[in-house]
Amino acid sequence: MQIVFQLGVHCTDDGRLVRSLLRSRAALDDKGIYVPGPRRYRSLLRETLTILGGTPASDDVEQLLLDSLIDTDGVQRMLLFHENLITLPQRAISEEGLYAALPTRLGWLRDLFPSHSVEFHLALCNPATLIPTIALRHGAQDYETITAGADPASLSWLSTIRKTLQANPGTTLTLWCNEDTPLIWPELLRSLAALPPKVALEGDLDMVEALLSEEGSVVLRDSLRDVPSLDVTTRRDKISAALESYGKPEEMAVDVSLPGWSGELISRMTARYIADCAEIAKLPGVKFIAP
């Protein structure tokens, strides 16, 4: 069986990926792709990870997990979504860097199912927006609380991903930039489900429509009606145009103002993030989904 973990990161798709796939559950079931409801397993996986502490699951424990997760026959690929399996959001950033626990936790997750093929999907996010969003959602008053003493300008996704690949040889990471998500949403859904572009899914426009006015959603659907499913370039052009004309500012804007932050710091963080992502996309062991 193929087991796929979508690990976040925090404050990115906010559960929309799993909700979109659950809307197409009947179509996925027909192809042996299983998407259990997250409430069914989130505590179970977290508690099992804590108990095992990095020790590979025994055959009995592995089978117990599978029996708890799966209630149907013929499953070939199972999709699991849990952004806190790497770390809690308050610990996502530290003096050790961005998601410093990722190299170790990825190995722990793989060892939950040692008899099966395990894959990992993960969105990257600009630290200049990730840190303020985490701070806002979790009541921090300044970036020092969230970064735990780390220099924001030094935070590097490239370092984290390199360490993760080195610690987990043979593992493939499917990555993308959260900022690109509205444009690549159908590709993300099909990557998680391992489906070809021609397969229709209910949730193809879920992400972009969350950012559009009602009028914009109608205009976009009308404009895409005659666009072939394989014409990705035209679809993305029309989505970009719709977001520009009908995007809801309150959904698209991110407040990056924190006490002690300057425009120069935000620019430096953003430049480093862009450079990191360009290098990450070239790394062996990385499948990078980009517009």
N, C-alpha and C positions, 0 to 999 in steps of 0.2 A: 504494500500500500504506500501511496505517496501522502505524506503529512506536511501541510503548509502552515507555517506560523506567519501571521501579519502582526508585526510588533510595534506599530505606531510610526513615528514617535508621538509623544504627547502633543496635544493641541494641533493636530494636523487634520485628518479627515473626520474626527469626532464621531466615529462609528458609522459613517455613511457607507463605507465599503461593504461592511457586513450586511447592513440593511438593504443595500442595492442587490447583493447576491441572494439574500433571503427572498426577495421579490421574485427571483427566477428559480426558486428552489425546485419546482416541478421539472423544468427543463434540465436543470443540473442533475437531478436524481436519475433521469433517464440515461445520463452518460456516466453514472457511477461517481458523481461528484457530490460530496456530502458537506453541508454547512449546518452544524448544530448551533442552536441558539446559545449565545455567549454566557447567559446566566447558568447554563447547564454545567459549565466546566471551569469558570474562572477561579473560583475558590479551590476546586479540586486540583488544578494544575499548580497553583501557587503553593498549596500545602504539600503536595507531593515533591515539588522542587526543594522545599525547605527540609523535608524529611530525608530525602536522598543526599542532599548536599553535594551534588556532583558525581555521586556513584551511579553507574549505569543501572537502570531498572532491571530487575530480574525478570525472567519470563512470566512469572505469576503476576508481578506488579504491572508489567506492560499489558498483559491481557486484562487485568482488572481495570486499567485506565480505558482501554479500548471498549470494554463492555459497558463502562459508564458513559462513554461518549457516543457510541453508535447504537441505534435501535432499529437498524434496517439491514438488509442483505445487499451484497453486490457492490459495496463501497470500494472504489479504486483510488480515490483522492479525497482527503478530508481537509477542510480549511478552518483554522483556528485563529481567533483575533483576541489579542490581549496586550495592551500597551504597557501594563505594569509588570510584565514578566521580566523585563530587563531591570527596571528599577522604578521606584516611586518618583513622581515628577519633582518633588522637593529635593531629590538626590540625583537628578539627571545631570547636573553640572557641579563639578568639584575642582579642587586644585589639580586632580589627575586628568581633567579634561571633560569633553562632552561624552556622556554615556560611557564612562570609564568601565562600567561593569559589563558592557556588551561582549567583549571577547570571552569572558568566563561564562556568562549566562547562556550564550549561544551553545557552548558545549554541553552545559547542563540540560538545555532543552532538547538537544539532539539525543542525549542519553536517556530521555524519557521513553523513547521508542527505538531502541538499538536494533530491532529486527526489521525496521522499515526505513524507507527513504524519506529524509526530512529536508525541507526547503524553508528559506526565510525571505520575507519581503519587509522592506523598511523604507519609510519616507524620510528624507533629510529635510532640514528646515534651517533657514537663516537664523543664526543665534541672535541677531539684532531684533528679530521678531519673536523668536522662541522664548527668550528670557523674559521679556515684558509680559507675554501672554501667560506663561506659567506663574509669574509674580501676581498678575491680576486675578487669576483663577484661584490662587491659593493664599491670598491675603498678605503677601509680602509687601513691605513698604518701600523697599529699595533693592537694587540688583545685588548688593553684597549678600543679602539673605539667601538668594537663589544660587548665586555663583560660589558661595562658601569660600570666598577669598581668592577665587581664580580671576586672572586678568581677562576681561571679556574679549579684548583684541587678540589674545593668544589662542582662543578656543578654535580647535581644528577638527573638522570631520575627517579630513584625510588621515590624520594620525590615528583616530579611533578605528576607522575601517581597515587600515593597514594592520593594526594590532589584532583586529578580529580575524582577518584572513590568515595571519601568521599563526594564531592560536588554534585555528580550526581548518587545517589543511584538507582540501577536497570539498570544502563547503562553497556553494554558490550563493551569493547575495543578490537579490533583485532589489534595486534601489531607484529612487527618483527624487526630484526636487518637489517639495510640497507646493512651491509657488507655481509649478507647471500643472498641478493636478486637474484643473478644469479642462485643460486641453487634451490630456492623455487619459482621462477617466475610462473610456471604453477599453483601452489597452491594459490598464491596471486590472480591470475586472477579468479580462481574458487571460492575463498572465497568472493571476491567482488561480483561476479555474483550469488553466492549460487548454483553452479553447481557441480555435481559429477565428479570424475576424468576421467571417461570414455568419457565425452563429449569433442569432438575435438574442439580446438580453433586455429585460424590462427596465433596468436601471441605467441605461447608457447616458442619460442626460441628467441624472439626479444631482450631480455635483454642480454643474453649471446652472441648473435651474434654481438651486438654492441661492445663487448670487444674482439672479435676474428678477426684474419686476414681472408681474403677471403678463403684461403686454409683451415684454421681451421674450418670455417663454413661448408665447403663441407665435411671435415673429420667427424665432429660431426654429421651432418645429416645422413651420411652413417652408422655411428656406432650405431645410434639410430633407424634405420629403422626397425629392428626386435625386439626392446625392447617393451614389452607390456606396455600400458599406466599406468597400476597399479604397475609396477615394479619401484617404485620411487628410491629405493636404487641404482639400476644399472644405471638409468638415471643420478642421481647426481654424481656417480663415473665417468661416461663418460664426463660429463660437467667439472668436476674438472680436469680430465686429459687433456681435450682440452684447458682449460684456462692455465694450466701449460705449455703446449707445444706450443700453438698458440696465447696466449693472447697478445694484443697490449699494450706494456708498457705505452704508453702515455695515454691510456684509463684507465688503472688499477692503476697507481700510483697516490697518493695524496700528494702534497707538504704541509707538516705540519710545515714548517719553518716560524716563525714570529719573529720579533724583541723581544728579552727578553725571548723567550722560550728555554728551555733546553731539552735534551733527558730524563733527570730524570723527568721533569714535564710531558712530553708526556706519559712516562711509567706509572706514577701515575694516570693520567687521564684515560688511557686505562684500567688499572686494575680496577678502580672504575666503569667504564662503564660495563665491563664484569660482575663484581659482581652485579651491579644494575640489569642488564638484567636477570640474574639467579633468583634474588628475584622477579622481576616483573612477570616472567612467572608463579610463584606460587600464585599470588594474585587472590582472588575471583573477578570475573568480568572481567578477562583478558583471551582472547584466543590468545595464543602466537604461531606463525608459525615459526618453526625452522627446520633446516636440520635434 
